[in-house]
Amino acid sequence: MQPSREDSLDVASLERWADLHLPGSGPLSADRLSGGHSNALYRLRRGPYEWILRRPPGHLNAAKAHDVVREYRVLASLDRTDVRHPRPVAVCENHDVIGAPFFVVEPVDGVVYHTMPADVSYLVDQMVASLISELALLHQAGWKTIGLADLGRPDHFTQRQVGRWYRQYHQYGGRDVPALTELASRLESNVPREARVPCLLHGDYGFHNVMFSRNWPGQVAAVLDWEMSTIGNPLADLGYLLAGWIEPGELDDWGEFGFFSLPFGLPPRALVADRYQAATGLEFDEDELAWFRALGRFKIAVILEGAFTRHIHGYGDDPYFAELEERVPHLARHGLAILNGRA
């Protein structure tokens, strides 16, 4: 993927910054990496050194979106935990260097599975176990003691979610999506009672944001993309993960747009929820988890609607964005199906 003009780098300016903040000397190269549809990633090389640079897109959809400085702070705090993550190296808040703030991390030797190739299907159970174990580690991390006491607003977290995301949807100033409005209404009318000890949340947890080790197949090497992390109800992460967990019998109805699915051996959602309960000691019922799964569909639908609005206004050239015209309503309908017990 070639960087669009809005996401291009001034390598000469970046090299001057690297002289002061990164090891090594001499020419610096920066190559755009594919695989993401939000923040832009570049592989930096200088002599024997290699890093990953992460910067926001050139056009933002919401005032707080793509806050890479905040994300870097979370990564730095995670250094004090056992949660696997890219190791932070340096952050730059000065827009004058490349036109936006950015941060640099160490590369991770791993692979992200957006779909599951058949040649690693025998690892599915190990991968799921590692995925849940990592989520439990995150939710049990002492967010106050690692310096994140002011990261979010845990009080009344669950009660605020629908209104918070619905307002963001309207801030885009785009099209009307009736299924999204209906889903918001259904969620708002049945918000679970807030009875959970708040924890550090990833906010976008799933196979798409986890690298699995090349040397230890089936084991999580690092959890990526912490821009949506906050403090709140742990079921928000679990529900988000399981919202996109399409089981074989549901593929015809909900697999149209390539939701992550493993028709050859995907553990049922109920089993995954049981594993999470065993790892954390957190108890919840099926209806409560279903609400958070539907919230997960609502949340990602809103986020993608923002990307679609950006696309129709001519920002960005990612062909994925064109699919969002149908994908967003599909996500909202899936959320309604979850609430109706049909998914």
N, C-alpha and C positions, 0 to 999 in steps of 0.2 A: 504494500500500500504506500503510495506516495503521499507525503503530507500536503494537505491543502494549504493555501496561503495563510489562512487564519491560524493554523497549527504549526507553521514552519518555525525553525530555530535560527537565530543569529549565532552561528557557530563561533565566529570571531569574538563576539561579546562573551559568549559562554566560556570560551577558552581563557579569556582574561579573568573571569570569575573563578575558574578552576585553578588558575595559578595561585590563588589566595586560599582556596578552601579544599582542594583535593590533592592527593599525593601525585608525584610524578611531574614530568615536564615534557615539553614538545607539543606537536600537533595533537589536537583532540578531534575525534570523529564522532558523529552522532547519526545513527540510523533509526528511522521510524520503525516501530514494531507493530505488527497487526494483532488482532484478537480482541481489541476493546472498542466499544462504541461511545465512550464517554470521555474520560480524561485521556490525553495523548501520552504514549510511552515511547521512549527512545533508549537505545543501547549506546552508551558512551564508552569509547576506548581511548586509552592514552598509554602508550608503551605497554607494560605488562598488566596494567590495571583495566578493570571493566566495571561499569556501574549501570544502573537503570535510572533514568530521569522520568519523573512524572509531573505533568503540567495540566492545567485545565484547558478545555477547548477555548477557541478564540471568542466564542459567543456564549454567554451564560443565559440559562433559562429562568433562574430564580436567584434572589440576592444571596442566599446561603449555599447555593449549589457549588459543588466542586471546590470546596475549601481545602486546598492541599496543605496549607500551613497547619490547620487543625488536624488533618490526617497525619501529618508528620509527628505532631505532638503525641497522638495516640500510639504510633509506632515506637516512639522513644520510650513511652511509658511501658509498653509491652516487653521491652528489654528486661524489665524487673519481674517478669512472669515466665511460666513454662509454655505459654502459647507460642506456637511456631509462626513466625512472621518474617518478612524481609527486614534485614538489619538496616536501620537508618544510618546515613553517613553525613548528610548536610542538607540544610534548607535555605532557600533564598526568598525573602519577602519583597525584594526590590524589583518592581515591575520593569525597571529600565534595562535589566540584563537581557531578557528574551521576550519582554512584553507581557509577562505574567509571572506570578510567584511559582516556584517549583521546588521539588525536593529530589534527592538522590539517595538510592539504597543499593545495598549489595545485591548482585544477581543470585537467584535461587536455582539450583540444578533440579528441575522438576518439570512436570507436564500437567497442563490443565485439560481435563476431558469435558468438552462441551457436549460431545456424544461419546458413547462407549464402544470402542472397536472390539470386535469379537475376540481378538487375540489376547485380551486382558480380562475377558468375562469371568475367568476362574478366580479373579481377585476381588470380585464384587463384594463378597461378604467382608473381607478384610478392609476394603476401602470404606464401606459403610460404617464398620466398627470404628475405624480411625476418624472418620468424619464426625461421628457422634462424640467420641472421646475428646476431640479437640474443642467441640462446642461446649462440652461440660467443663473443660479446663477454663475456657473463656468466661463462662457464667459464674465460676467459682473464684475468679481472680478478685483480689481485694481492690476494687477500683478507687477507693478513697486513699488507700495506702500507697498506691503507685502514682499518685498525683493527678487523678482525674475526677476529683470531687466536684468540680464545677463544669464537667463536660456537658451534662444535660440537666433536665428538670424531671427527676423521677416521680415527684408527687403528682398524682392523678394522670400518670403517663397514658394509661390505656384509654381513659375517658377523652383525652385530647386528640387521639390519633386520627379519627375519621375527619373531624373538623380541620385539623392541620393539613392533611393531604388534599381534602376537597378545596380548601382555599388556594393551595398551590395550583391545582388543576385550573381554577378560574383565573389565576394570575397569568397564565400563559396567553389568554386572550385568543384561543383557537376555536375549534369547532365544538359543537354540542354532541356528546356521546351519551344517549339516553340510558344505555345499560350501566354506564359508570355512575350516573346520578341515582339510578335505582339501587345499585349496590351500596352506595353511600347511605341511602335512606334505610335500607335493611340493616346495615351494620350499626348505624346510630341508634336504632330502636331497640337494640339488644346487646348493649355493651356489657361485658362481664364485670362483676365486682372486682375492684382492685384489691387483691389479697396476696400479692407476691412480694418477696423481698427483692428490691431492684438490683440489677446487675449490669455489668458492661455488656452492651449489645454490639454485634457486628453491623446489623442493619441490612445486609445483602448476602446472607450466608447461603452457600450452596456449592455444588460441584463446579459451577462456572467461576467461582472465586477461590478455589483451592488448588494448589499445586501438589501433585503426588510425586514422591521421590522416584528418581530413576534407579538409584542404588538399592532402595528398599521398597520394591513394588508393593502397592497396597497401603503404604503409610503416608500420611500427610507430611509434606515437606514445609509448606508455608500457607497461611491464610492471607489472601490478597485483598486489596481495595477496601480500605477502612474509612472511606470518606463519609459513610452514612452511620458510623458508629455513634452510640449515645448511651445513656443510662436509662433503664426501664425494665419492663416486664420480660422475663426470660422466654415466655411463650411466644413473644413477638418473633424471635429468631427461629425457634422450632417450627412455628406455624408457617413462617415464610419459606423455610426449607421444604416442608412437607406439602405446601401449596402447589409447588411445581413438580411434585413426585407423582408422576402419572403412571398408574399401574397398567399391566397389559390389557385388561378388559376395558380400559377407558381410552385406549389409544385412538380408536375411531372417532370418538367425540371430541377429545381434547388434545390430541397429538398433532394437529394440523400444522402448527407453526414450530414444530421441533422442540417442544418442551422436553426437558431431560427425562429420558425413560430408559429402562433396562428390561426389555421384554424377556431376556434370557436370565432370569434369576434375581430380579429386583426384590428385595425383602418388602413385604407389605408395610404400608405406613404404620399400621398398628404395632408391628414388631419393632420398627424404628423408634416409635414413641415409647415403647416399653424399655428399650435400651437406654434411652435418654433418662427416663424415670429412675432406672437402676443406677445410672452413673451420677445423678444429681440428688436423688431422694425427693425430687419435686413431684407432688401428686396433682393430677388434673383429670377431668373427665373428657369424654369424646366431644360433647357439645362445646366446651370451652376451647378445645384445640381447633374445632371446626371454625369457630369465630375468628381465631387468629390466622387460620389458613386462608379464609376469605379476605381478611384484612391484608394478607400478603399479596393476593391477586389484585386487590384495590390499589395498594401502594405501588406495585410495579406497573400497573396500568397507567397510573398518574404520571410516573416518571417517564414512561415511554411516550405518553401523549405529549409531554414537554419536548422530547426529542423529535416527534413527528411535526410539532408546530415549528420547531427550529428548521426542520427539513423543508417544509412548504414555504418558508420565508427565505430559502436560498442559502442557509448556513450549513456547511458541511456537505460532503459528497459521498458519504457512506451509503452503499446500496441497501444496507439493512434497514435504513430509516423508511424507505418506500413501503416496506412490508407493514409498517405500523398502522397504516390506515385501517387494515382489517385485524391486525394482531391485538390492538388495544380493546376494541369491543369484544373480541373473543376472550380475552383475559377477564373482562368484567362479567361476561356470561358464565365463565367458569367459576368465578367467585360466587355468583348467585346459585349455581348448581351445588357448590359445596354447602351453602347455607340450607339448601333444600334436601340435603342428604343424597345427592345424586352423583357425587364425585369425592 
